[in-house]
Every structure is written in C-alpha cells, then in structure tokens.
Amino acid sequence: MPDTAGLAGFTPVSLNLAPDAASVDWGDLAGLRFAEPFFDQTVERWAGGSAPRLVRTDLAALDALDAAPSLDPAALVFHL
C-alpha cells in the first residue's frame, strides 16, 4: 500500500487511464477558492498561477485513500 500521508490537502486534478501508465495528478489547491462554475475552470486558474505544486501517483494511491479514515462529505453538488 503506498504512503498517502503526503497527499493530505491535495486535490485530484487529472486522471490518466492509459493501460501502460495509469496515474492520478494531485494539485496543492490549498487556500484556493473554488469560485468558477466548473471544477476544470478552477484547476485552469490554479495551473496558470505561480509554480503550481503537483504530485503524480499510480492508481494504487486511490485504493489506499479509500481504506484510510476520512471525513464524510458535507454536501454533494450535481451540476447539469
């Protein structure tokens, strides 16, 4: 199981499902307000800032995070 402690506070911003290189990119969006109507617009604003911090993991990190204790979501937003 991979060490996911370093991902605390990171947000998954990209998913690559290529069979030979499946991975998740995690961005340090701490302190960034999600003000745009769509998630990808907020990620674009973050990526255009000064030196965005990005970490790449394999998909096993998702399994490890799923098994770790976490907060229940406060709300779910369905945008159509």
C-alpha positions as protocol buffer text, in pm:
chain_id: "A"
residue {
  index: 1
  type: MET
  ca { x: 0 y: 0 z: 0 }
}
residue {
  index: 2
  type: PRO
  ca { x: 154 y: 338 z: -98 }
}
residue {
  index: 3
  type: ASP
  ca { x: 217 y: 612 z: 157 }
}
residue {
  index: 4
  type: THR
  ca { x: -62 y: 867 z: 113 }
}
residue {
  index: 5
  type: ALA
  ca { x: 23 y: 1092 z: 409 }
}
residue {
  index: 6
  type: GLY
  ca { x: 188 y: 1340 z: 172 }
}
residue {
  index: 7
  type: LEU
  ca { x: -139 y: 1382 z: -18 }
}
residue {
  index: 8
  type: ALA
  ca { x: -319 y: 1549 z: 273 }
}
residue {
  index: 9
  type: GLY
  ca { x: -467 y: 1872 z: 141 }
}
residue {
  index: 10
  type: PHE
  ca { x: -411 y: 1778 z: -223 }
}
residue {
  index: 11
  type: THR
  ca { x: -695 y: 1758 z: -477 }
}
residue {
  index: 12
  type: PRO
  ca { x: -705 y: 1513 z: -769 }
}
residue {
  index: 13
  type: VAL
  ca { x: -688 y: 1731 z: -1082 }
}
residue {
  index: 14
  type: SER
  ca { x: -618 y: 1481 z: -1359 }
}
residue {
  index: 15
  type: LEU
  ca { x: -668 y: 1111 z: -1426 }
}
residue {
  index: 16
  type: ASN
  ca { x: -472 y: 916 z: -1684 }
}
residue {
  index: 17
  type: LEU
  ca { x: -617 y: 573 z: -1761 }
}
residue {
  index: 18
  type: ALA
  ca { x: -364 y: 465 z: -2024 }
}
residue {
  index: 19
  type: PRO
  ca { x: -304 y: 90 z: -1977 }
}
residue {
  index: 20
  type: ASP
  ca { x: 74 y: 128 z: -1956 }
}
residue {
  index: 21
  type: ALA
  ca { x: 87 y: 446 z: -1744 }
}
residue {
  index: 22
  type: ALA
  ca { x: -231 y: 487 z: -1537 }
}
residue {
  index: 23
  type: SER
  ca { x: -187 y: 770 z: -1288 }
}
residue {
  index: 24
  type: VAL
  ca { x: -352 y: 1044 z: -1086 }
}
residue {
  index: 25
  type: ASP
  ca { x: -220 y: 1401 z: -1071 }
}
residue {
  index: 26
  type: TRP
  ca { x: -281 y: 1576 z: -738 }
}
residue {
  index: 27
  type: GLY
  ca { x: -265 y: 1954 z: -708 }
}
residue {
  index: 28
  type: ASP
  ca { x: -198 y: 2161 z: -397 }
}
residue {
  index: 29
  type: LEU
  ca { x: -507 y: 2381 z: -420 }
}
residue {
  index: 30
  type: ALA
  ca { x: -490 y: 2475 z: -51 }
}
residue {
  index: 31
  type: GLY
  ca { x: -621 y: 2825 z: 4 }
}
residue {
  index: 32
  type: LEU
  ca { x: -774 y: 2841 z: -345 }
}
residue {
  index: 33
  type: ARG
  ca { x: -1142 y: 2929 z: -355 }
}
residue {
  index: 34
  type: PHE
  ca { x: -1349 y: 2719 z: -595 }
}
residue {
  index: 35
  type: ALA
  ca { x: -1538 y: 3016 z: -742 }
}
residue {
  index: 36
  type: GLU
  ca { x: -1574 y: 2917 z: -1107 }
}
residue {
  index: 37
  type: PRO
  ca { x: -1887 y: 2735 z: -1224 }
}
residue {
  index: 38
  type: PHE
  ca { x: -1691 y: 2422 z: -1323 }
}
residue {
  index: 39
  type: PHE
  ca { x: -1411 y: 2235 z: -1147 }
}
residue {
  index: 40
  type: ASP
  ca { x: -1184 y: 2235 z: -1454 }
}
residue {
  index: 41
  type: GLN
  ca { x: -1204 y: 2615 z: -1472 }
}
residue {
  index: 42
  type: THR
  ca { x: -1076 y: 2642 z: -1115 }
}
residue {
  index: 43
  type: VAL
  ca { x: -795 y: 2397 z: -1197 }
}
residue {
  index: 44
  type: GLU
  ca { x: -702 y: 2606 z: -1504 }
}
residue {
  index: 45
  type: ARG
  ca { x: -682 y: 2920 z: -1288 }
}
residue {
  index: 46
  type: TRP
  ca { x: -465 y: 2735 z: -1035 }
}
residue {
  index: 47
  type: ALA
  ca { x: -238 y: 2594 z: -1309 }
}
residue {
  index: 48
  type: GLY
  ca { x: -186 y: 2941 z: -1455 }
}
residue {
  index: 49
  type: GLY
  ca { x: -60 y: 3076 z: -1121 }
}
residue {
  index: 50
  type: SER
  ca { x: 293 y: 3089 z: -995 }
}
residue {
  index: 51
  type: ALA
  ca { x: 457 y: 2745 z: -969 }
}
residue {
  index: 52
  type: PRO
  ca { x: 158 y: 2516 z: -909 }
}
residue {
  index: 53
  type: ARG
  ca { x: 256 y: 2220 z: -688 }
}
residue {
  index: 54
  type: LEU
  ca { x: 172 y: 1885 z: -847 }
}
residue {
  index: 55
  type: VAL
  ca { x: 225 y: 1525 z: -732 }
}
residue {
  index: 56
  type: ARG
  ca { x: 171 y: 1217 z: -953 }
}
residue {
  index: 57
  type: THR
  ca { x: 81 y: 877 z: -810 }
}
residue {
  index: 58
  type: ASP
  ca { x: -28 y: 546 z: -954 }
}
residue {
  index: 59
  type: LEU
  ca { x: -387 y: 427 z: -911 }
}
residue {
  index: 60
  type: ALA
  ca { x: -295 y: 225 z: -602 }
}
residue {
  index: 61
  type: ALA
  ca { x: -299 y: 554 z: -409 }
}
residue {
  index: 62
  type: LEU
  ca { x: -676 y: 570 z: -465 }
}
residue {
  index: 63
  type: ASP
  ca { x: -720 y: 228 z: -302 }
}
residue {
  index: 64
  type: ALA
  ca { x: -502 y: 333 z: -11 }
}
residue {
  index: 65
  type: LEU
  ca { x: -700 y: 654 z: 39 }
}
residue {
  index: 66
  type: ASP
  ca { x: -1028 y: 465 z: 17 }
}
residue {
  index: 67
  type: ALA
  ca { x: -916 y: 242 z: 304 }
}
residue {
  index: 68
  type: ALA
  ca { x: -798 y: 537 z: 518 }
}
residue {
  index: 69
  type: PRO
  ca { x: -1026 y: 723 z: 761 }
}
residue {
  index: 70
  type: SER
  ca { x: -1176 y: 1037 z: 610 }
}
residue {
  index: 71
  type: LEU
  ca { x: -1445 y: 1297 z: 658 }
}
residue {
  index: 72
  type: ASP
  ca { x: -1794 y: 1241 z: 525 }
}
residue {
  index: 73
  type: PRO
  ca { x: -1890 y: 1492 z: 256 }
}
residue {
  index: 74
  type: ALA
  ca { x: -2087 y: 1792 z: 383 }
}
residue {
  index: 75
  type: ALA
  ca { x: -2277 y: 1822 z: 55 }
}
residue {
  index: 76
  type: LEU
  ca { x: -2297 y: 1692 z: -300 }
}
residue {
  index: 77
  type: VAL
  ca { x: -2349 y: 1930 z: -590 }
}
residue {
  index: 78
  type: PHE
  ca { x: -2499 y: 1797 z: -911 }
}
residue {
  index: 79
  type: HIS
  ca { x: -2438 y: 2042 z: -1193 }
}
residue {
  index: 80
  type: LEU
  ca { x: -2635 y: 1990 z: -1512 }
}
